[in-house]
Amino acid sequence: MLKQTKEYLAEAFGITEKEITCVQTSEVACCQTFQKIDAISEYNQAKVLKALQEEQIAARHFSPSTGYGYDDIGRDALERVFTRVFGCEDALVRPQIASGTHAIALVLFGLLLPNDEMLSITGKPYDTLEESIGIRGEAFGSLKQYGISYKQVELTSQGEIDLEMIKQSIHKKTKIVYIQRSRGYSWRESLSIEQIQRAIIEIRKVKQDVIVVVDNCYGEFTDIQEPIQVGADVMAGSLIKNPGGGLAPTGGYIAGTKICIGKIANRLTSPGIGREVGSYAAMYTPFFQGLFLAPHVVAQALKGMVLAAHVYQEQGFTVLPSFDASRNDIIQAIQFKTKEQLIAFCQAIQSASPIDSHVTPEPWDMPGYEAQVIMAAGAFVQGASIELSADAPIKDPYIVYMQGGLTYEHVKLAVMITLKNIIVKEI
Ligand SMILES: *Cc1c(COP(=O)(O)O)cnc(C)c1O
């Protein structure tokens, strides 16, 4: 680090030599892990570049559309580029898909009919999907209300997919096998592409025609392949996470086989109309450019989380994953010893944000959660978690889930600021 930088960090952020030394020592230790992340990013950058070139993307594809959006060439080209990048047959990539939850719910409602069953093989799905499925609350129009049943198989205590239990749980009604790649906000490992592949091979031996759906949120571009390329039928995610590269202002994607995507398109708009409509009166540029940046931005976020893991591991906290683990999502969990540390950490992340740095997050009673929750997010795109952010329920064990970071430099700076708030205070 430049002498001038150190002086400036001290003056502008009150960062002392102590925090700098701590983070720089970790940075050296993380060197090999960083190289692995860069190698993945290099591959994915090439993949995205090639897809843009093959589709001959030009300025005309950025143009907005209005009304029904028939023959919206920007929308259609964007979907073809995603199809190539993800190595699938077809994709829906739309600003009208409001979030990751919406994308996944579209998949489920698009593919399941009354009397079908959905089997989750990675335990309980992400919180926000519980009401769509009908395993929490009594929301009108849940899968349950349509007579679609749900079962789940937990991961083993080692965090592996429990193939024996799954084989016993698949029967005639089982239409969808559901996999969540990322840890989401639970204290477990994310699943590797190899683990997903092995599971799909075994599952198909039991039931050839089962539809394998992957919640791919937070997983895109963390490896050189995506779940679709190892046998999944459909995967879905959010554009304000990894594949939007920090630029996409909203939206979600669904990628998979032609047959599945066709059915889901009927749910996206209406049966019979499918994918043919849907206009966007703003420019498509941030979706294309965001995808172009996504491999690099994901690598920046991953390296930032590796650094945070090492720093906090060295400070004596339990972290998951470890700094040197291979990563299949952009989330870093850190377990603090006290509630005060947890809150101080989130407040420090907020204060280190480019946007809303002047506000102080406090724990609050968030609807649907039993414990209070504290959230730190100071993002350009509201709620975007490819930007540096941190969330924590206020309950023992005191675990913060942090993710994102558009630039490694920013995450590094933020980690120094959190250290100043926590360690220096505690010692
Ligand atoms: C974020 C996320 C979702 C839901 O996405 P939203 O955009 O927040 O609705 C679902 N599953 C996982 C694993 C996620 O990380």
Ligand as a Chemical Component Dictionary entry (heavy atoms), coordinates in Angstrom:
data_LIG
# 
_chem_comp.id                   LIG 
_chem_comp.type                 NON-POLYMER 
_chem_comp.pdbx_formal_charge   0 
_chem_comp.three_letter_code    LIG 
# 
loop_
_chem_comp_atom.comp_id 
_chem_comp_atom.atom_id 
_chem_comp_atom.alt_atom_id 
_chem_comp_atom.type_symbol 
_chem_comp_atom.charge 
_chem_comp_atom.model_Cartn_x 
_chem_comp_atom.model_Cartn_y 
_chem_comp_atom.model_Cartn_z 
_chem_comp_atom.pdbx_ordinal 
LIG C1 C1 C 0 -31.677 -14.038 -2.941 1  
LIG C2 C2 C 0 -32.070 -15.430 -2.997 2  
LIG C3 C3 C 0 -33.364 -15.813 -3.335 3  
LIG C4 C4 C 0 -34.481 -14.842 -3.567 4  
LIG O1 O1 O 0 -34.143 -13.787 -4.351 5  
LIG P1 P1 P 0 -34.802 -12.342 -4.107 6  
LIG O2 O2 O 0 -34.295 -11.586 -5.275 7  
LIG O3 O3 O 0 -34.299 -11.834 -2.808 8  
LIG O4 O4 O 0 -36.262 -12.519 -4.129 9  
LIG C5 C5 C 0 -33.638 -17.161 -3.413 10 
LIG N1 N1 N 0 -32.696 -18.069 -3.152 11 
LIG C6 C6 C 0 -31.446 -17.743 -2.809 12 
LIG C7 C7 C 0 -30.445 -18.807 -2.527 13 
LIG C8 C8 C 0 -31.096 -16.409 -2.721 14 
LIG O5 O5 O 0 -29.858 -16.076 -2.384 15 
# 
loop_
_chem_comp_bond.comp_id 
_chem_comp_bond.atom_id_1 
_chem_comp_bond.atom_id_2 
_chem_comp_bond.value_order 
_chem_comp_bond.pdbx_ordinal 
LIG C1 C2 SING 1  
LIG C2 C3 SING 2  
LIG C2 C8 DOUB 3  
LIG C3 C4 SING 4  
LIG C3 C5 DOUB 5  
LIG C4 O1 SING 6  
LIG O1 P1 SING 7  
LIG P1 O2 DOUB 8  
LIG P1 O3 SING 9  
LIG P1 O4 SING 10 
LIG C5 N1 SING 11 
LIG N1 C6 DOUB 12 
LIG C6 C7 SING 13 
LIG C6 C8 SING 14 
LIG C8 O5 SING 15 
# 
